[in-house]
Amino acid sequence: MTTTLITGANKGLGFETARRLIAAGHTVYIGSRDAERGHRAAEQLGARLVVLDVTDDTSVTAAAETIAADGGLDVLVNNAGVESRDDGNAVVDTANTTAEVMSTLFETNVFGLVRVTHAFLPLLRRSAAPVIVNVSSGLASLTRITEPDTLTHDYPGMAYPASKTAVNMITVQYAKAFPDIRINAVEPGYTATDLNGNTGTQTVAEGAEIIVRMARTSPDGSTGGYYDAHGALPW
């Protein structure tokens, strides 16, 4: 039995990924900052709940201890993430991006990912087929974001793309350090979720496709890569 933890899984892409992996036979822990929302989601899915705030060391440590006591972990999906939007739900543009805005995003999207990964590495390294999936973004691609006349190029914000570019670098460095673990970054696509005020053009079912696929990577599968549903992406 494959045991999987998905952070930020009480809704959106995390919830759909959990649903699909449970259907594929995984035992899934959904990580949720909010215990009540997490409990409702876990009941609906037939998943296990672990209260987990990726920005809090104590919370992450307690979650790792809980899952260790239950038997261990095979797959970690670092899905929890935030974007910077103003009160009108518009992306905070580069001109209005402050150090505080950057810090808030990096605390969840970058430092939170490292905090969780570091805490769960001992469990993953005991697995026979360990996998880490880091949910990145197409906006992380320096190649794509510098291509004129594209939607990626036209994205007005700085904080979110920068945080996800950092995620890609972290993915590569972890993959080099731990060649026994399949570690990849994925781009779900522009998916309608609370993250973007449900403005995305894809459904969560479409967005979760690449996350689910990479969560099921075999021990001889790719590692240190950056993918969307159609294949490898340019860095």
DOBALUM-705241 format. One record per residue: y, x, z of N, C-alpha, C in turn; residue number from 1; residue in three letters. Coordinates in nm, 4 decimals. Example, Ala and Ser with C-alpha at 12.3 -4.5 7.8 and 13.67 -1.06 7.14 Angstrom:
BEGIN
   n_north    n_east      n_up  ca_north   ca_east     ca_up   c_north    c_east      c_up  resi  resn
   -0.5690    1.3190    0.7800   -0.4500    1.2300    0.7800   -0.3300    1.3200    0.7800     1   ALA
   -0.2250    1.2850    0.7080   -0.1060    1.3670    0.7140    0.0030    1.2900    0.7870     2   SER
This chain:
BEGIN
   n_north    n_east      n_up  ca_north   ca_east     ca_up   c_north    c_east      c_up  resi  resn
   -0.1196    0.0839    0.0000    0.0000    0.0000    0.0000    0.1246    0.0874    0.0000     1   MET
    0.2167    0.0590   -0.0896    0.3426    0.1327   -0.0985    0.4477    0.0661   -0.0112     2   THR
    0.5114    0.1445    0.0753    0.6150    0.0924    0.1640    0.7511    0.1401    0.1150     3   THR
    0.8438    0.0458    0.1002    0.9734    0.0726    0.0387    1.0861    0.0232    0.1273     4   THR
    1.1914    0.1031    0.1364    1.3150    0.0628    0.2032    1.4249    0.0530    0.0989     5   LEU
    1.4990   -0.0581    0.1016    1.6128   -0.0771    0.0119    1.7357   -0.1032    0.0974     6   ILE
    1.8363   -0.0186    0.0864    1.9585   -0.0401    0.1632    2.0461   -0.1440    0.0933     7   THR
    2.1232   -0.2175    0.1735    2.2109   -0.3202    0.1174    2.1341   -0.4258    0.0409     8   GLY
    2.0243   -0.4730    0.0990    1.9306   -0.5565    0.0224    1.9319   -0.7040    0.0594     9   ALA
    2.0304   -0.7493    0.1363    2.0300   -0.8910    0.1726    2.0900   -0.9789    0.0625    10   ASN
    2.1403   -0.9170   -0.0466    2.1966   -0.9940   -0.1580    2.2009   -0.9062   -0.2828    11   LYS
    2.2377   -0.9669   -0.3942    2.2642   -0.8934   -0.5172    2.1479   -0.8130   -0.5714    12   GLY
    2.1794   -0.6944   -0.6224    2.0773   -0.6101   -0.6840    1.9697   -0.5689   -0.5850    13   LEU
    2.0080   -0.5431   -0.4606    1.9091   -0.5045   -0.3608    1.8089   -0.6145   -0.3344    14   GLY
    1.8591   -0.7367   -0.3252    1.7731   -0.8526   -0.3015    1.6763   -0.8720   -0.4181    15   PHE
    1.7285   -0.8661   -0.5402    1.6430   -0.8844   -0.6581    1.5414   -0.7727   -0.6714    16   GLU
    1.5828   -0.6506   -0.6409    1.4886   -0.5386   -0.6438    1.3768   -0.5596   -0.5425    17   THR
    1.4132   -0.6043   -0.4235    1.3125   -0.6334   -0.3209    1.2148   -0.7402   -0.3694    18   ALA
    1.2673   -0.8459   -0.4280    1.1817   -0.9548   -0.4772    1.0808   -0.9032   -0.5785    19   ARG
    1.1280   -0.8199   -0.6706    1.0417   -0.7695   -0.7771    0.9376   -0.6717   -0.7229    20   ARG
    0.9766   -0.5879   -0.6296    0.8811   -0.4911   -0.5758    0.7771   -0.5573   -0.4863    21   LEU
    0.8172   -0.6604   -0.4140    0.7197   -0.7375   -0.3356    0.6169   -0.8004   -0.4291    22   ILE
    0.6652   -0.8543   -0.5401    0.5743   -0.9142   -0.6392    0.4788   -0.8100   -0.6970    23   ALA
    0.5241   -0.6835   -0.6998    0.4405   -0.5752   -0.7523    0.3464   -0.5175   -0.6469    24   ALA
    0.3538   -0.5713   -0.5232    0.2606   -0.5302   -0.4197    0.3165   -0.4377   -0.3137    25   GLY
    0.4465   -0.4080   -0.3202    0.5065   -0.3223   -0.2178    0.5283   -0.3990   -0.0876    26   HIS
    0.5180   -0.3280    0.0242    0.5703   -0.3765    0.1512    0.7156   -0.3311    0.1564    27   THR
    0.8093   -0.4257    0.1650    0.9506   -0.3920    0.1515    1.0270   -0.4196    0.2797    28   VAL
    1.1019   -0.3178    0.3215    1.2018   -0.3344    0.4268    1.3364   -0.3535    0.3591    29   TYR
    1.4055   -0.4596    0.3946    1.5412   -0.4735    0.3448    1.6370   -0.4255    0.4533    30   ILE
    1.7216   -0.3308    0.4161    1.8230   -0.2813    0.5082    1.9467   -0.3677    0.4971    31   GLY
    1.9956   -0.4166    0.6093    2.1130   -0.5039    0.6101    2.2001   -0.4710    0.7305    32   SER
    2.3315   -0.4593    0.7082    2.4224   -0.4367    0.8212    2.4274   -0.5573    0.9132    33   ARG
    2.4199   -0.6762    0.8532    2.4318   -0.8013    0.9270    2.2920   -0.8547    0.9573    34   ASP
    2.2580   -0.8624    1.0851    2.1227   -0.9030    1.1245    2.0910   -1.0451    1.0807    35   ALA
    2.1867   -1.1359    1.0952    2.1603   -1.2758    1.0607    2.1362   -1.2932    0.9114    36   GLU
    2.2239   -1.2334    0.8302    2.2052   -1.2428    0.6850    2.0765   -1.1724    0.6421    37   ARG
    2.0502   -1.0598    0.7049    1.9286   -0.9876    0.6731    1.8037   -1.0663    0.7080    38   GLY
    1.8072   -1.1343    0.8226    1.6925   -1.2150    0.8651    1.6663   -1.3279    0.7650    39   HIS
    1.7723   -1.3945    0.7204    1.7568   -1.5021    0.6224    1.6975   -1.4492    0.4920    40   ARG
    1.7488   -1.3352    0.4466    1.6986   -1.2775    0.3219    1.5529   -1.2347    0.3353    41   ALA
    1.5187   -1.1737    0.4478    1.3811   -1.1293    0.4685    1.2843   -1.2465    0.4709    42   ALA
    1.3242   -1.3538    0.5360    1.2396   -1.4736    0.5400    1.2203   -1.5300    0.4001    43   GLU
    1.3268   -1.5344    0.3239    1.3195   -1.5893    0.1886    1.2296   -1.5051    0.0989    44   GLN
    1.2343   -1.3748    0.1170    1.1601   -1.2837    0.0313    1.0162   -1.2590    0.0762    45   LEU
    0.9912   -1.2750    0.2053    0.8645   -1.2285    0.2593    0.8694   -1.0786    0.2816    46   GLY
    0.9897   -1.0287    0.3179    1.0106   -0.8865    0.3434    1.0229   -0.8617    0.4926    47   ALA
    1.0352   -0.7362    0.5298    1.0624   -0.6977    0.6675    1.2098   -0.6591    0.6781    48   ARG
    1.2717   -0.6923    0.7870    1.4123   -0.6596    0.8088    1.4257   -0.5361    0.8959    49   LEU
    1.5159   -0.4471    0.8562    1.5602   -0.3406    0.9448    1.7132   -0.3415    0.9400    50   VAL
    1.7745   -0.3585    1.0565    1.9206   -0.3571    1.0627    1.9664   -0.2141    1.0386    51   VAL
    2.0508   -0.1955    0.9364    2.0858   -0.0611    0.8943    2.2264   -0.0610    0.8351    52   LEU
    2.3155    0.0105    0.9002    2.4507    0.0330    0.8513    2.4573    0.1778    0.8069    53   ASP
    2.4701    0.2014    0.6769    2.4611    0.3376    0.6240    2.5761    0.4263    0.6702    54   VAL
    2.6817    0.3669    0.7251    2.7957    0.4459    0.7728    2.7849    0.4846    0.9202    55   THR
    2.6740    0.4479    0.9842    2.6606    0.4683    1.1286    2.5346    0.5492    1.1596    56   ASP
    2.5544    0.6673    1.2186    2.4405    0.7559    1.2483    2.3374    0.6904    1.3386    57   ASP
    2.3842    0.6224    1.4417    2.2927    0.5601    1.5376    2.2075    0.4539    1.4704    58   THR
    2.2705    0.3735    1.3864    2.1991    0.2680    1.3146    2.0925    0.3262    1.2228    59   SER
    2.1280    0.4300    1.1495    2.0340    0.4916    1.0548    1.9177    0.5566    1.1297    60   VAL
    1.9474    0.6252    1.2364    1.8417    0.6891    1.3158    1.7452    0.5856    1.3722    61   THR
    1.7993    0.4748    1.4234    1.7149    0.3685    1.4790    1.6268    0.3078    1.3709    62   ALA
    1.6818    0.2893    1.2499    1.6027    0.2341    1.1397    1.4886    0.3279    1.1022    63   ALA
    1.5168    0.4571    1.0990    1.4121    0.5540    1.0667    1.3026    0.5550    1.1725    64   ALA
    1.3408    0.5425    1.2978    1.2422    0.5387    1.4061    1.1554    0.4133    1.3965    65   GLU
    1.2162    0.3010    1.3618    1.1414    0.1751    1.3476    1.0375    0.1861    1.2375    66   THR
    1.0794    0.2364    1.1216    0.9874    0.2446    1.0073    0.8809    0.3512    1.0320    67   ILE
    0.9171    0.4587    1.1000    0.8174    0.5603    1.1346    0.7101    0.5020    1.2255    68   ALA
    0.7527    0.4224    1.3232    0.6580    0.3617    1.4173    0.5660    0.2627    1.3484    69   ALA
    0.6155    0.2021    1.2391    0.5346    0.1046    1.1654    0.4391    0.1697    1.0666    70   ASP
    0.4509    0.3016    1.0463    0.3536    0.3670    0.9597    0.4094    0.4609    0.8548    71   GLY
    0.5404    0.4566    0.8288    0.5967    0.5528    0.7336    0.6617    0.4884    0.6131    72   GLY
    0.7003    0.5737    0.5180    0.7770    0.5286    0.4017    0.7348    0.6057    0.2775    73   LEU
    0.7273    0.5353    0.1646    0.6935    0.5970    0.0362    0.8111    0.5991   -0.0612    74   ASP
    0.8920    0.4934   -0.0579    1.0010    0.4793   -0.1554    1.1297    0.4435   -0.0828    75   VAL
    1.2375    0.5150   -0.1156    1.3700    0.4846   -0.0637    1.4607    0.4498   -0.1804    76   LEU
    1.5222    0.3319   -0.1742    1.6203    0.2914   -0.2752    1.7572    0.2877   -0.2082    77   VAL
    1.8411    0.3850   -0.2425    1.9773    0.3903   -0.1892    2.0658    0.3000   -0.2744    78   ASN
    2.0742    0.1751   -0.2336    2.1444    0.0733   -0.3116    2.2806    0.0359   -0.2529    79   ASN
    2.2989    0.0490   -0.1223    2.4229    0.0052   -0.0586    2.5433    0.0753   -0.1207    80   ALA
    2.6458   -0.0028   -0.1546    2.7644    0.0559   -0.2149    2.8824   -0.0386   -0.2095    81   GLY
    3.0026    0.0169   -0.2223    3.1250   -0.0622   -0.2228    3.2147   -0.0141   -0.3365    82   VAL
    3.3090   -0.1005   -0.3754    3.4089   -0.0672   -0.4764    3.5462   -0.0976   -0.4185    83   GLU
    3.6508   -0.0340   -0.4695    3.7858   -0.0581   -0.4184    3.8565   -0.1642   -0.5027    84   SER
    3.8831   -0.2783   -0.4387    3.9544   -0.3874   -0.5057    4.0652   -0.4380   -0.4138    85   ARG
    4.1747   -0.4879   -0.4753    4.2856   -0.5390   -0.3960    4.2636   -0.6853   -0.3599    86   ASP
    4.3633   -0.7469   -0.2964    4.3485   -0.8849   -0.2499    4.3297   -0.9835   -0.3644    87   ASP
    4.3741   -0.9460   -0.4826    4.3549   -1.0319   -0.5997    4.2263   -1.0040   -0.6734    88   GLY
    4.1404   -0.9211   -0.6135    4.0097   -0.8826   -0.6668    4.0200   -0.7966   -0.7925    89   ASN
    4.1331   -0.7308   -0.8103    4.1469   -0.6346   -0.9190    4.1134   -0.4952   -0.8672    90   ALA
    4.0579   -0.4122   -0.9531    4.0269   -0.2749   -0.9146    4.1559   -0.2027   -0.8764    91   VAL
    4.1528   -0.1293   -0.7655    4.2671   -0.0471   -0.7265    4.2787    0.0657   -0.8294    92   VAL
    4.3906    0.0683   -0.9039    4.4022    0.1655   -1.0117    4.4320    0.3058   -0.9588    93   ASP
    4.4257    0.4018   -1.0481    4.4402    0.5412   -1.0084    4.5745    0.5680   -0.9415    94   THR
    4.6815    0.5074   -0.9931    4.8144    0.5313   -0.9376    4.8257    0.4840   -0.7932    95   ALA
    4.7478    0.3834   -0.7561    4.7544    0.3275   -0.6211    4.6391    0.3718   -0.5321    96   ASN
    4.5595    0.4648   -0.5786    4.4470    0.5148   -0.4998    4.4956    0.6193   -0.4001    97   THR
    4.4758    0.5903   -0.2735    4.5153    0.6814   -0.1666    4.3937    0.7564   -0.1139    98   THR
    4.4199    0.8545   -0.0305    4.3101    0.9261    0.0347    4.2273    0.8314    0.1211    99   ALA
    4.2937    0.7326    0.1803    4.2225    0.6352    0.2635    4.1251    0.5528    0.1797   100   GLU
    4.1701    0.5097    0.0603    4.0813    0.4350   -0.0305    3.9614    0.5211   -0.0681   101   VAL
    3.9866    0.6445   -0.1037    3.8776    0.7354   -0.1412    3.7814    0.7554   -0.0250   102   MET
    3.8362    0.7745    0.0935    3.7540    0.7991    0.2117    3.6621    0.6816    0.2409   103   SER
    3.7157    0.5600    0.2280    3.6357    0.4401    0.2548    3.5173    0.4309    0.1603   104   THR
    3.5405    0.4552    0.0319    3.4313    0.4481   -0.0645    3.3295    0.5590   -0.0445   105   LEU
    3.3786    0.6791   -0.0219    3.2872    0.7916   -0.0048    3.2032    0.7765    0.1222   106   PHE
    3.2584    0.7139    0.2251    3.1835    0.6960    0.3494    3.0565    0.6161    0.3256   107   GLU
    3.0637    0.5140    0.2421    2.9454    0.4342    0.2106    2.8666    0.4930    0.0939   108   THR
    2.9327    0.5146   -0.0189    2.8631    0.5482   -0.1434    2.8052    0.6884   -0.1459   109   ASN
    2.8691    0.7805   -0.0753    2.8255    0.9199   -0.0786    2.7689    0.9645    0.0563   110   VAL
    2.8522    0.9603    0.1598    2.8062    1.0070    0.2913    2.6953    0.9171    0.3450   111   PHE
    2.7055    0.7867    0.3190    2.6010    0.6947    0.3629    2.4682    0.7249    0.2960   112   GLY
    2.4729    0.7549    0.1663    2.3505    0.7895    0.0931    2.2876    0.9160    0.1511   113   LEU
    2.3697    1.0160    0.1789    2.3165    1.1403    0.2356    2.2631    1.1160    0.3769   114   VAL
    2.3357    1.0376    0.4544    2.2939    1.0078    0.5926    2.1554    0.9425    0.5930   115   ARG
    2.1360    0.8442    0.5073    2.0075    0.7734    0.5008    1.8981    0.8650    0.4467   116   VAL
    1.9272    0.9343    0.3380    1.8262    1.0219    0.2782    1.7814    1.1292    0.3765   117   THR
    1.8756    1.1913    0.4436    1.8424    1.2962    0.5401    1.7534    1.2429    0.6528   118   HIS
    1.7848    1.1225    0.6988    1.7074    1.0638    0.8092    1.5651    1.0302    0.7683   119   ALA
    1.5467    0.9909    0.6428    1.4146    0.9449    0.5991    1.3335    1.0518    0.5258   120   PHE
    1.3912    1.1667    0.5002    1.3162    1.2726    0.4319    1.1867    1.3113    0.5038   121   LEU
    1.1863    1.3229    0.6373    1.0596    1.3581    0.7037    0.9479    1.2570    0.6763   122   PRO
    0.9828    1.1292    0.6694    0.8820    1.0274    0.6397    0.8372    1.0361    0.4943   123   LEU
    0.9329    1.0513    0.4043    0.8992    1.0587    0.2622    0.8112    1.1791    0.2316   124   LEU
    0.8365    1.2891    0.2983    0.7602    1.4105    0.2704    0.6161    1.4010    0.3199   125   ARG
    0.5888    1.3026    0.4031    0.4502    1.2790    0.4464    0.3772    1.1820    0.3536   126   ARG
    0.4491    1.1208    0.2598    0.3880    1.0268    0.1662    0.3125    1.1006    0.0565   127   SER
    0.2089    1.0376    0.0036    0.1327    1.0960   -0.1069    0.2076    1.0848   -0.2392   128   ALA
    0.3009    0.9899   -0.2487    0.3737    0.9696   -0.3740    0.5174    0.9263   -0.3446   129   ALA
    0.5997    1.0164   -0.2892    0.7340    0.9784   -0.2472    0.8320    0.9660   -0.3639   130   PRO
    0.9216    0.8682   -0.3503    1.0200    0.8397   -0.4550    1.1542    0.8070   -0.3890   131   VAL
    1.2629    0.8569   -0.4472    1.3976    0.8155   -0.4084    1.4706    0.7687   -0.5337   132   ILE
    1.5314    0.6518   -0.5249    1.6148    0.6001   -0.6330    1.7565    0.5849   -0.5799   133   VAL
    1.8506    0.6534   -0.6432    1.9905    0.6432   -0.6054    2.0637    0.5561   -0.7072   134   ASN
    2.1185    0.4451   -0.6604    2.1885    0.3554   -0.7518    2.3263    0.4144   -0.7808   135   VAL
    2.3438    0.4579   -0.9045    2.4668    0.5190   -0.9500    2.5434    0.4175   -1.0349   136   SER
    2.6080    0.4632   -1.1401    2.6858    0.3770   -1.2282    2.7092    0.4497   -1.3600   137   SER
    2.7266    0.3738   -1.4668    2.7653    0.4346   -1.5935    2.9012    0.5017   -1.5846   138   GLY
    2.9824    0.4567   -1.4883    3.1143    0.5153   -1.4681    3.1063    0.6560   -1.4094   139   LEU
    2.9889    0.6956   -1.3661    2.9700    0.8314   -1.3130    2.9613    0.9353   -1.4235   140   ALA
    2.9368    0.8922   -1.5457    2.9175    0.9847   -1.6571    3.0515    1.0409   -1.7051   141   SER
    3.0725    1.1700   -1.6858    3.1950    1.2331   -1.7343    3.2021    1.2271   -1.8866   142   LEU
    3.0858    1.2322   -1.9511    3.0818    1.2213   -2.0971    3.1330    1.0853   -2.1422   143   THR
    3.0808    0.9806   -2.0821    3.1172    0.8456   -2.1247    3.2605    0.8085   -2.0877   144   ARG
    3.3054    0.8510   -1.9713    3.4366    0.8065   -1.9253    3.5497    0.8782   -2.0009   145   ILE
    3.5142    0.9833   -2.0736    3.6150    1.0526   -2.1552    3.6061    1.0139   -2.3026   146   THR
    3.5240    0.9154   -2.3354    3.5137    0.8666   -2.4731    3.6179    0.7568   -2.4968   147   GLU
    3.7204    0.7799   -2.5804    3.8246    0.6790   -2.6033    3.7686    0.5496   -2.6619   148   PRO
    3.8431    0.4421   -2.6395    3.8110    0.3113   -2.6979    3.6753    0.2579   -2.6531   149   ASP
    3.6384    0.2845   -2.5270    3.5168    0.2276   -2.4697    3.5530    0.1588   -2.3390   150   THR
    3.4679    0.0669   -2.2961    3.4918   -0.0017   -2.1692    3.4880    0.0961   -2.0526   151   LEU
    3.4009    0.1957   -2.0624    3.3928    0.2952   -1.9558    3.5245    0.3724   -1.9456   152   THR
    3.5759    0.4170   -2.0586    3.7024    0.4903   -2.0622    3.8172    0.4071   -2.0064   153   HIS
    3.8126    0.2752   -2.0296    3.9230    0.1872   -1.9909    3.9204    0.1459   -1.8438   154   ASP
    3.8161    0.1827   -1.7703    3.8104    0.1464   -1.6284    3.9296    0.2106   -1.5575   155   TYR
    4.0093    0.1316   -1.4833    4.1364    0.1835   -1.4312    4.1278    0.2605   -1.2998   156   PRO
    4.0183    0.2489   -1.2281    4.0100    0.3072   -1.0948    3.9593    0.4495   -1.0942   157   GLY
    3.9803    0.5180   -0.9835    3.9376    0.6563   -0.9665    3.8305    0.6720   -0.8588   158   MET
    3.8424    0.5965   -0.7502    3.7562    0.6191   -0.6341    3.6090    0.5899   -0.6631   159   ALA
    3.5804    0.4757   -0.7234    3.4411    0.4369   -0.7468    3.3710    0.5323   -0.8439   160   TYR
    3.4299    0.5619   -0.9615    3.3631    0.6580   -1.0500    3.3420    0.7943   -0.9837   161   PRO
    3.4423    0.8405   -0.9089    3.4285    0.9706   -0.8429    3.3130    0.9700   -0.7428   162   ALA
    3.2992    0.8596   -0.6684    3.1909    0.8521   -0.5705    3.0549    0.8539   -0.6385   163   SER
    3.0440    0.7874   -0.7517    2.9151    0.7817   -0.8204    2.8840    0.9114   -0.8957   164   LYS
    2.9872    0.9833   -0.9411    2.9638    1.1161   -0.9974    2.9089    1.2081   -0.8892   165   THR
    2.9617    1.1942   -0.7677    2.9079    1.2705   -0.6552    2.7623    1.2351   -0.6289   166   ALA
    2.7284    1.1069   -0.6400    2.5897    1.0634   -0.6227    2.4988    1.1330   -0.7234   167   VAL
    2.5461    1.1467   -0.8478    2.4643    1.2130   -0.9493    2.4386    1.3596   -0.9133   168   ASN
    2.5422    1.4288   -0.8676    2.5240    1.5687   -0.8272    2.4274    1.5788   -0.7096   169   MET
    2.4425    1.4908   -0.6130    2.3539    1.4893   -0.4970    2.2094    1.4655   -0.5403   170   ILE
    2.1911    1.3767   -0.6359    2.0571    1.3475   -0.6881    1.9929    1.4722   -0.7460   171   THR
    2.0673    1.5443   -0.8278    2.0147    1.6655   -0.8909    1.9797    1.7712   -0.7858   172   VAL
    2.0669    1.7884   -0.6877    2.0420    1.8910   -0.5871    1.9237    1.8567   -0.4970   173   GLN
    1.9102    1.7295   -0.4614    1.7922    1.6882   -0.3846    1.6646    1.7084   -0.4665   174   TYR
    1.6700    1.6744   -0.5949    1.5509    1.6890   -0.6796    1.5091    1.8356   -0.6900   175   ALA
    1.6052    1.9259   -0.6967    1.5745    2.0687   -0.7012    1.5168    2.1170   -0.5683   176   LYS
    1.5700    2.0646   -0.4585    1.5262    2.1098   -0.3259    1.3894    2.0551   -0.2875   177   ALA
    1.3560    1.9369   -0.3411    1.2303    1.8703   -0.3035    1.1522    1.8311   -0.4290   178   PHE
    1.0909    1.9284   -0.4969    1.0207    1.8997   -0.6222    0.8990    1.8106   -0.6056   179   PRO
    0.8534    1.7909   -0.4822    0.7390    1.7031   -0.4583    0.7792    1.5562   -0.4513   180   ASP
    0.9114    1.5282   -0.4511    0.9604    1.3907   -0.4465    1.0240    1.3575   -0.5812   181   ILE
    0.9922    1.2391   -0.6357    1.0578    1.1945   -0.7604    1.1931    1.1352   -0.7202   182   ARG
    1.3010    1.1982   -0.7628    1.4362    1.1595   -0.7208    1.5234    1.1418   -0.8442   183   ILE
    1.5711    1.0213   -0.8677    1.6508    0.9927   -0.9863    1.7692    0.9023   -0.9539   184   ASN
    1.8722    0.9118   -1.0378    1.9879    0.8228   -1.0308    1.9776    0.7201   -1.1426   185   ALA
    2.0189    0.5978   -1.1141    2.0087    0.4924   -1.2148    2.1402    0.4175   -1.2302   186   VAL
    2.1629    0.3679   -1.3505    2.2778    0.2858   -1.3848    2.2276    0.1454   -1.4152   187   GLU
    2.2524    0.0492   -1.3256    2.2017   -0.0867   -1.3487    2.2732   -0.1597   -1.4611   188   PRO
    2.3950   -0.1170   -1.4966    2.4765   -0.1901   -1.5929    2.5775   -0.2781   -1.5209   189   GLY
    2.6645   -0.3386   -1.5967    2.7729   -0.4194   -1.5404    2.7168   -0.5556   -1.4994   190   TYR
    2.6711   -0.5613   -1.3765    2.5963   -0.6764   -1.3245    2.6854   -0.7631   -1.2359   191   THR
    2.6733   -0.8923   -1.2506    2.7531   -0.9862   -1.1711    2.7027   -0.9886   -1.0268   192   ALA
    2.7798   -0.9245   -0.9377    2.7475   -0.9220   -0.7945    2.8780   -0.9324   -0.7159   193   THR
    2.8636   -0.9428   -0.5842    2.9823   -0.9467   -0.4984    3.0632   -0.8176   -0.5089   194   ASP
    2.9981   -0.7074   -0.5447    3.0670   -0.5791   -0.5557    3.1870   -0.5881   -0.6489   195   LEU
    3.1689   -0.6583   -0.7614    3.2760   -0.6679   -0.8610    3.3340   -0.8078   -0.8723   196   ASN
    3.3192   -0.8876   -0.7648    3.3704   -1.0241   -0.7688    3.2975   -1.1114   -0.8682   197   GLY
    3.1708   -1.0768   -0.8955    3.0859   -1.1508   -0.9898    3.1470   -1.1582   -1.1295   198   ASN
    3.2140   -1.0503   -1.1682    3.2723   -1.0438   -1.3022    3.1787   -0.9766   -1.4024   199   THR
    3.0672   -0.9232   -1.3564    2.9755   -0.8527   -1.4452    2.9167   -0.9415   -1.5526   200   GLY
    2.8723   -0.8795   -1.6603    2.8196   -0.9535   -1.7758    2.6682   -0.9630   -1.7767   201   THR
    2.6020   -0.8965   -1.6831    2.4561   -0.9034   -1.6718    2.4149   -0.9845   -1.5506   202   GLN
    2.2927   -1.0370   -1.5537    2.2343   -1.1013   -1.4366    2.1745   -0.9941   -1.3456   203   THR
    2.1491   -1.0324   -1.2207    2.0859   -0.9358   -1.1294    1.9452   -0.9014   -1.1766   204   VAL
    1.8787   -0.9937   -1.2437    1.7449   -0.9646   -1.2963    1.7522   -0.8529   -1.3996   205   ALA
    1.8535   -0.8571   -1.4855    1.8711   -0.7515   -1.5850    1.9103   -0.6201   -1.5180   206   GLU
    2.0007   -0.6281   -1.4214    2.0469   -0.5073   -1.3549    1.9396   -0.4374   -1.2740   207   GLY
    1.8507   -0.5162   -1.2140    1.7469   -0.4584   -1.1281    1.6355   -0.3912   -1.2064   208   ALA
    1.6284   -0.4149   -1.3354    1.5171   -0.3655   -1.4167    1.4958   -0.2149   -1.4009   209   GLU
    1.6014   -0.1355   -1.4181    1.5851    0.0097   -1.4117    1.5599    0.0563   -1.2681   210   ILE
    1.6140   -0.0136   -1.1704    1.5890    0.0249   -1.0303    1.4408    0.0072   -0.9982   211   ILE
    1.3869   -0.1067   -1.0369    1.2460   -0.1361   -1.0120    1.1565   -0.0365   -1.0861   212   VAL
    1.1912   -0.0101   -1.2100    1.1105    0.0823   -1.2904    1.1048    0.2209   -1.2267   213   ARG
    1.2199    0.2709   -1.1830    1.2211    0.4051   -1.1259    1.1629    0.4083   -0.9854   214   MET
    1.1682    0.2955   -0.9137    1.1035    0.2880   -0.7824    0.9520    0.2989   -0.7947   215   ALA
    0.9010    0.2687   -0.9123    0.7563    0.2731   -0.9367    0.7146    0.3987   -1.0135   216   ARG
    0.8018    0.4980   -1.0146    0.7715    0.6241   -1.0839    0.6452    0.6886   -1.0269   217   THR
    0.5617    0.7386   -1.1144    0.4379    0.8024   -1.0722    0.4650    0.9449   -1.0245   218   SER
    0.3700    1.0058   -0.9522    0.3899    1.1420   -0.9014    0.4169    1.2463   -1.0098   219   PRO
    0.3782    1.2190   -1.1334    0.4060    1.3130   -1.2423    0.5226    1.2642   -1.3289   220   ASP
    0.5983    1.1674   -1.2782    0.7096    1.1124   -1.3539    0.8344    1.1982   -1.3463   221   GLY
    0.9399    1.1484   -1.4091    1.0668    1.2203   -1.4158    1.1281    1.2416   -1.2779   222   SER
    1.2032    1.3500   -1.2646    1.2819    1.3715   -1.1439    1.4092    1.4462   -1.1811   223   THR
    1.5163    1.4235   -1.1034    1.6433    1.4879   -1.1305    1.7155    1.4315   -1.2502   224   GLY
    1.6840    1.3065   -1.2879    1.7433    1.2460   -1.4063    1.8418    1.1350   -1.3751   225   GLY
    1.9030    1.0832   -1.4811    2.0075    0.9803   -1.4742    1.9795    0.8823   -1.5868   226   TYR
    1.9441    0.7586   -1.5508    1.8889    0.6652   -1.6487    1.9508    0.5263   -1.6387   227   TYR
    1.9540    0.4578   -1.7547    1.9720    0.3129   -1.7547    1.8472    0.2518   -1.8167   228   ASP
    1.8501    0.1229   -1.8427    1.7312    0.0537   -1.8915    1.6846    0.1038   -2.0281   229   ALA
    1.7733    0.1735   -2.0998    1.7399    0.2188   -2.2345    1.6978    0.3651   -2.2410   230   HIS
    1.7139    0.4379   -2.1311    1.6729    0.5778   -2.1314    1.7704    0.6674   -2.0585   231   GLY
    1.7609    0.7975   -2.0877    1.8446    0.8960   -2.0195    1.9904    0.8825   -2.0610   232   ALA
    2.0795    0.9066   -1.9643    2.2242    0.8993   -1.9873    2.2850    1.0397   -1.9870   233   LEU
    2.3965    1.0579   -2.0584    2.4663    1.1863   -2.0523    2.5416    1.2022   -1.9216   234   PRO
    2.5394    1.3213   -1.8650    2.6098    1.3456   -1.7411    2.7607    1.3414   -1.7627   235   TRP
